[in-house]
Amino acid sequence: MRTLTCDPVLHCDDIMVVFEGKDRLILHRGEGEQWRVRALWPEPADVRALHAHLGGGRPLLVVLDGEPPVVPLLPEECAGAAWGPDLAGVSTDDGELVEFSIPRLDWLPAALRSRGLDHLQECERLLAHYPHPLLPPLLVAPPRSDAPHVRFAYRTGSAAISASHMAKVASYLFGDPEGPAEVPCPPVHTPPLNRGATR
């Protein structure tokens, strides 16, 4: 099992940053110092906190990535984990691994989930047409007037983004109290797509 580099949720003052996908696995040290999966975020207490956060109109940044949301685990790594009713594991043919498929953005209200899935699809379309070096580390969806306190960002590379850098991103997107609140993100310039070119 891969080692996660961050918790599922990062709190930057009043901003909540949620890392979607495999990062939603909540780990703990088991016997012999082995990492084991305890649960999948959000747990019931997390759901209550999330509803209070969104209900109060407080900022939420959701970080997506292009990794398939399928997690292979050894049976002993997930023994006793509290998965919830919507997540089931499928044993592989050799019986040595259990594969869990994590539902994308299933923890968000339907309208926000739809927005996030649309952004994910648009970013994957861009990645299919442009080389990775031409794209920034994060592709951020523009704010929406119906829910400006919720933003979506897509991580284009596999390298982890440090908590301190993500805190700066979140503060910038929602208006740093120390600076102007309406500064837009710099535009992303991509070359025109030459559909006649061969790859």
Disulfide bonds with the S-S distance in Angstrom:
none
